[in-house]
Amino acid sequence: LEKLAVNSIINPLTALLDGRNGVLLFNYALSRTMRLLLAETSLVLRSLPELQGMPNLRLKFGPDRLETLVVSAANTTAENVSSMLADVRAGRQTEVEYINGYIVKRGEELGIRCAMNYLVMQMVRGKSNMTKREVADEVPMVGSEEFETRKMMMKL
Protein backbone atom coordinates (compact mmCIF):
# COMPACT_ATOMS: atom_id res chain seq x y z
CA LEU A 1 0.00 0.00 0.00
CA GLU A 2 2.96 2.32 0.45
CA LYS A 3 3.84 1.77 -3.21
CA LEU A 4 0.22 2.53 -4.13
CA ALA A 5 0.46 5.84 -2.24
CA VAL A 6 3.74 6.75 -3.96
CA ASN A 7 2.45 5.77 -7.41
CA SER A 8 -0.83 7.65 -6.85
CA ILE A 9 1.21 10.87 -6.72
CA ILE A 10 4.21 10.42 -9.01
CA ASN A 11 2.49 8.66 -11.90
CA PRO A 12 -0.51 10.94 -12.53
CA LEU A 13 1.27 14.21 -11.79
CA THR A 14 4.19 13.44 -14.11
CA ALA A 15 1.71 12.29 -16.77
CA LEU A 16 -0.25 15.55 -16.49
CA LEU A 17 2.89 17.72 -16.38
CA ASP A 18 4.61 15.68 -19.11
CA GLY A 19 7.81 15.64 -17.11
CA ARG A 20 10.25 13.25 -15.51
CA ASN A 21 9.79 12.29 -11.86
CA GLY A 22 12.15 15.01 -10.67
CA VAL A 23 9.79 17.79 -11.81
CA LEU A 24 7.79 17.18 -8.65
CA LEU A 25 10.68 18.29 -6.43
CA PHE A 26 11.33 21.83 -5.16
CA ASN A 27 8.05 23.25 -6.45
CA TYR A 28 5.75 24.77 -3.85
CA ALA A 29 2.59 24.55 -5.96
CA LEU A 30 3.20 20.87 -6.67
CA SER A 31 4.06 20.21 -3.02
CA ARG A 32 0.65 21.62 -2.04
CA THR A 33 -1.05 19.43 -4.65
CA MET A 34 0.82 16.35 -3.42
CA ARG A 35 -0.17 17.09 0.18
CA LEU A 36 -3.85 17.42 -0.72
CA LEU A 37 -3.75 14.11 -2.60
CA LEU A 38 -1.83 12.43 0.21
CA ALA A 39 -4.27 13.68 2.85
CA GLU A 40 -7.08 11.81 1.06
CA THR A 41 -4.97 8.72 0.43
CA SER A 42 -3.73 8.63 4.02
CA LEU A 43 -7.25 8.90 5.43
CA VAL A 44 -8.50 6.09 3.19
CA LEU A 45 -5.59 3.77 3.99
CA ARG A 46 -5.81 4.43 7.74
CA SER A 47 -9.56 3.74 7.62
CA LEU A 48 -9.43 0.42 5.76
CA PRO A 49 -11.17 -2.18 7.93
CA GLU A 50 -8.71 -4.90 6.93
CA LEU A 51 -5.83 -2.86 8.37
CA GLN A 52 -7.42 -2.07 11.72
CA GLY A 53 -5.36 -3.60 14.49
CA MET A 54 -2.13 -3.22 12.51
CA PRO A 55 0.61 -1.87 14.77
CA ASN A 56 1.54 1.76 14.05
CA LEU A 57 -1.18 2.07 11.38
CA ARG A 58 -1.65 5.81 11.96
CA LEU A 59 2.08 6.46 11.74
CA LYS A 60 2.83 4.07 8.86
CA PHE A 61 0.16 5.59 6.59
CA GLY A 62 0.21 9.10 8.00
CA PRO A 63 0.38 11.91 5.43
CA ASP A 64 3.80 13.14 6.62
CA ARG A 65 5.39 9.70 6.28
CA LEU A 66 3.75 9.14 2.88
CA GLU A 67 5.05 12.52 1.70
CA THR A 68 8.56 11.52 2.80
CA LEU A 69 8.23 8.31 0.76
CA VAL A 70 7.01 10.21 -2.32
CA VAL A 71 9.77 12.82 -2.16
CA SER A 72 12.38 10.10 -1.62
CA ALA A 73 11.09 8.09 -4.59
CA ALA A 74 10.92 11.19 -6.82
CA ASN A 75 14.47 12.11 -5.81
CA THR A 76 15.84 8.58 -6.36
CA THR A 77 14.12 8.29 -9.77
CA ALA A 78 14.36 11.98 -10.73
CA GLU A 79 15.53 11.29 -14.31
CA ASN A 80 13.01 8.49 -14.93
CA VAL A 81 9.87 8.75 -17.02
CA SER A 82 6.97 7.25 -15.06
CA SER A 83 5.10 4.34 -16.61
CA MET A 84 1.93 6.44 -16.73
CA LEU A 85 3.67 9.24 -18.60
CA ALA A 86 5.14 6.71 -21.05
CA ASP A 87 1.65 5.26 -21.60
CA VAL A 88 0.08 8.70 -22.14
CA ARG A 89 2.80 9.72 -24.60
CA ALA A 90 2.31 6.49 -26.55
CA GLY A 91 -1.47 6.77 -26.56
CA ARG A 92 -1.84 3.59 -24.48
CA GLN A 93 -4.29 2.83 -21.68
CA THR A 94 -2.91 3.97 -18.31
CA GLU A 95 -3.20 2.38 -14.88
CA VAL A 96 -4.79 5.48 -13.32
CA GLU A 97 -8.07 3.63 -12.67
CA TYR A 98 -6.18 0.90 -10.79
CA ILE A 99 -4.15 3.39 -8.75
CA ASN A 100 -6.13 6.57 -8.04
CA GLY A 101 -9.38 4.84 -8.97
CA TYR A 102 -8.75 2.28 -6.22
CA ILE A 103 -8.32 5.07 -3.66
CA VAL A 104 -11.53 6.74 -4.86
CA LYS A 105 -13.47 3.46 -4.79
CA ARG A 106 -12.28 2.45 -1.33
CA GLY A 107 -12.92 5.99 -0.10
CA GLU A 108 -16.51 5.83 -1.38
CA GLU A 109 -17.01 2.50 0.40
CA LEU A 110 -15.84 4.13 3.64
CA GLY A 111 -17.82 7.35 3.17
CA ILE A 112 -14.67 9.35 2.40
CA ARG A 113 -14.93 11.75 -0.52
CA CYS A 114 -11.70 11.72 -2.56
CA ALA A 115 -12.27 14.69 -4.85
CA MET A 116 -8.56 15.31 -5.52
CA ASN A 117 -7.86 11.70 -6.52
CA TYR A 118 -11.01 11.69 -8.66
CA LEU A 119 -9.97 14.95 -10.34
CA VAL A 120 -6.46 13.68 -11.08
CA MET A 121 -7.84 10.38 -12.40
CA GLN A 122 -10.25 12.16 -14.75
CA MET A 123 -7.56 14.57 -15.96
CA VAL A 124 -5.17 11.71 -16.79
CA ARG A 125 -7.97 9.89 -18.59
CA GLY A 126 -8.78 13.07 -20.53
CA LYS A 127 -5.15 13.68 -21.47
CA SER A 128 -4.76 10.04 -22.49
CA ASN A 129 -7.86 10.26 -24.71
CA MET A 130 -6.53 13.46 -26.26
CA THR A 131 -3.18 11.83 -27.02
CA LYS A 132 -4.88 8.77 -28.53
CA ARG A 133 -6.78 11.04 -30.92
CA GLU A 134 -3.60 12.90 -31.83
CA VAL A 135 -1.77 9.62 -32.50
CA ALA A 136 -4.71 8.39 -34.62
CA ASP A 137 -4.69 11.63 -36.63
CA GLU A 138 -0.93 11.56 -36.98
CA VAL A 139 0.47 13.65 -39.81
CA PRO A 140 1.65 11.26 -42.55
CA MET A 141 5.30 11.14 -43.53
CA VAL A 142 6.26 12.92 -46.76
CA GLY A 143 6.55 10.37 -49.53
CA SER A 144 4.28 7.81 -47.86
CA GLU A 145 1.24 6.49 -49.68
CA GLU A 146 -1.04 8.20 -47.16
CA PHE A 147 0.74 11.52 -47.71
CA GLU A 148 0.36 11.26 -51.48
CA THR A 149 -3.33 10.35 -51.10
CA ARG A 150 -4.00 13.33 -48.84
CA LYS A 151 -2.06 15.58 -51.21
CA MET A 152 -4.20 14.42 -54.14
CA MET A 153 -7.42 14.92 -52.13
CA MET A 154 -6.40 18.50 -51.32
CA LYS A 155 -5.94 19.28 -55.03
CA LEU A 156 -9.49 18.18 -55.78
VENPE-V529262 format. One record per residue. N is the residue number from 0. RES is the residue in one letter. PSI is psi in degrees with one decimal (NA if undefined). Layout:
N,RES,PSI
N,RES,PSI
//
This chain:
0,L,-26.1
1,E,-41.0
2,K,-38.3
3,L,-46.7
4,A,-45.3
5,V,-47.5
6,N,-27.6
7,S,-13.4
8,I,-57.1
9,I,-48.8
10,N,-56.9
11,P,-37.3
12,L,-40.2
13,T,-34.0
14,A,-42.5
15,L,-36.3
16,L,-9.3
17,D,49.8
18,G,161.6
19,R,166.1
20,N,-34.0
21,G,-17.3
22,V,-19.2
23,L,-12.6
24,L,147.9
25,F,41.4
26,N,107.0
27,Y,-45.6
28,A,-40.2
29,L,-32.9
30,S,-41.3
31,R,-43.0
32,T,-44.9
33,M,-42.8
34,R,-38.7
35,L,-43.7
36,L,-44.7
37,L,-31.3
38,A,-43.6
39,E,-50.2
40,T,-44.2
41,S,-46.3
42,L,-43.5
43,V,-50.3
44,L,-41.7
45,R,-16.6
46,S,-6.8
47,L,125.7
48,P,-34.2
49,E,-13.3
50,L,-8.5
51,Q,137.4
52,G,-9.1
53,M,131.4
54,P,138.3
55,N,28.9
56,L,-48.1
57,R,-39.0
58,L,-46.4
59,K,-40.3
60,F,22.5
61,G,152.0
62,P,-35.9
63,D,-43.6
64,R,-41.7
65,L,-38.3
66,E,-40.6
67,T,-41.7
68,L,-41.8
69,V,-48.2
70,V,-41.0
71,S,-45.2
72,A,-42.4
73,A,-38.0
74,N,-45.5
75,T,-35.5
76,T,27.7
77,A,-36.9
78,E,-1.8
79,N,150.8
80,V,124.2
81,S,155.5
82,S,-35.4
83,M,-39.7
84,L,-43.5
85,A,-41.5
86,D,-43.9
87,V,-46.0
88,R,-34.2
89,A,-1.7
90,G,23.4
91,R,161.5
92,Q,137.3
93,T,174.0
94,E,14.6
95,V,-34.3
96,E,-30.8
97,Y,-19.4
98,I,-76.8
99,N,-32.4
100,G,-35.5
101,Y,-43.5
102,I,-44.2
103,V,-46.6
104,K,-48.4
105,R,-36.7
106,G,-46.4
107,E,-43.0
108,E,-30.5
109,L,1.7
110,G,22.3
111,I,120.6
112,R,122.6
113,C,66.5
114,A,-38.7
115,M,-45.8
116,N,-37.4
117,Y,-44.8
118,L,-49.0
119,V,-42.8
120,M,-46.2
121,Q,-36.8
122,M,-40.8
123,V,-43.0
124,R,-42.8
125,G,-43.7
126,K,-39.8
127,S,-43.5
128,N,-40.4
129,M,-46.3
130,T,-40.7
131,K,-42.1
132,R,-40.8
133,E,-41.4
134,V,-41.0
135,A,-33.8
136,D,24.4
137,E,139.5
138,V,127.8
139,P,151.6
140,M,140.6
141,V,132.8
142,G,-14.4
143,S,161.6
144,E,-41.8
145,E,-39.6
146,F,-47.2
147,E,-38.1
148,T,-46.1
149,R,-37.7
150,K,-42.9
151,M,-41.2
152,M,-34.1
153,M,-28.3
154,K,-23.5
155,L,NA
//
